[in-house]
Amino acid sequence: MLATTWIQIIKACLLLVAMSALAFMVMMAFKFNLAALFASLVAVHPLHSSIMSPDGLLTDPVSTVSLGLALMFGVAGLAHVLMRLFSVANAEPRVSRSSTQLDS
């Protein structure tokens, strides 16, 4: 169980570092100017000029970006959360065969 936990910690850290590095490189390409990034996005999709306008659920572009980031990081970590929940409690053969047993 200890090895599984450490593998999950390392994977989660690698995912967060990789996504943060990618976001940093994108922002570096636009000189950390969100307005330039959004203008480029609209320029790439001219037929969809409302691509950055908020939906009925969201009231402003900051909420839209915040929701996008939360979904991106949340989905990236979901597999690790599920893997932790469905890990076995100990290495006993009887418990190992039933891998849906949760830690108590």
Secondary structure, 3 states (H helix, E strand, C coil): CHHHHHHHHHHHHHHHHHHHHHHHHHHHHCCCCHHHHHHHHHHHCHHHCCCCCCCCCCCCHHHHHHHHHHHHHHHHHHHHHHHHHCCCCCCCHHHHHCCCCCCC
